[in-house]
Every structure is written in structure tokens, then in C-alpha cells.
Amino acid sequence: MKIIGTLSILLSILTLVMLLRYLLKQADQSVSSTVSSKSSFLIPWIAVVSCLAWSVAQSVFTPKGVDLNFYNSLLITAFVVNILLLVMSSFKSIEHAGLLVLPITLVSVTLGLGSHQVSTTPSMNPGMQAHIITSMVAFSILGLAAVQS
């Protein structure tokens, strides 16, 4: 988890720098060069989302059940928001939201790495676990809508 977490932090910083460069150059470039330049931050962002997915799979879904402690909840939220923003920025021009989402991702992953992992896997039925995860996804979407507005 520490290696993947560190890698996602480094990739998030790289993506943030590339996104900032893209947004600063966007007004000066033509449409054809903007598309190729857009891939300069989308490719590292895909790697960030992949690292977050691996971290969620390793830390949340344990053999004892679903571990939904505070830091794992932050990790799930960061993953959902990043994947939604990544997919939407492929179709629409909403990259500006990444300037807020990526630092929040950095903080979430850093807090998860620097904290003592406390397991909170109570015996919940699968319906309750699905309800909690669905609620976190819904709040992630609501948070992304608030950032975009």
C-alpha cells in the first residue's frame, strides 16, 4: 500500500503540474494542438486513477469484509471523484475542477499513508455495506457537482 500510495502522490503532483501547464497554454493554442496537449495530463491522470483503484481494492476490501474506516472512506471518495472527473474531462472542458480535486486527492492519500490503520470491519450484512458504499459514491458526485458549479 505504501508504494502504490507514494506512486499515486507523485503521479497526482505530475498531473497537477501538467494540468496547470495545459490550462495556462489553452488560450494561446489552436484546437488541433489543444487535443494533443490534453493527453499530456490525461495519461498521468489515468495512472493516478489506476493507483487509487489498486489502493481501494487492497485496503477497503479485506478478507474480513469491507473496512470502512475514515481514511478508507476518503480513499473511496477520492477515487470516485477522480474517475468521474477524468471521464467527463475527456468529453467536456471541465479540467478546471481538477485544480481543486487533485490537491484534495493528494491530501487524502497522504493522510491515509501517514495514519495508523485501524480496522473497522464490524459484522454488517452485505446490504448495509452496499448502502454505505453507494451513499459515499452519491456524496462524491454531489461534491464534484459543487466543485464544478
Salt bridges, closest charged atoms under 4 A:
GLU95 OE2 - LYS38 NZ 2.92
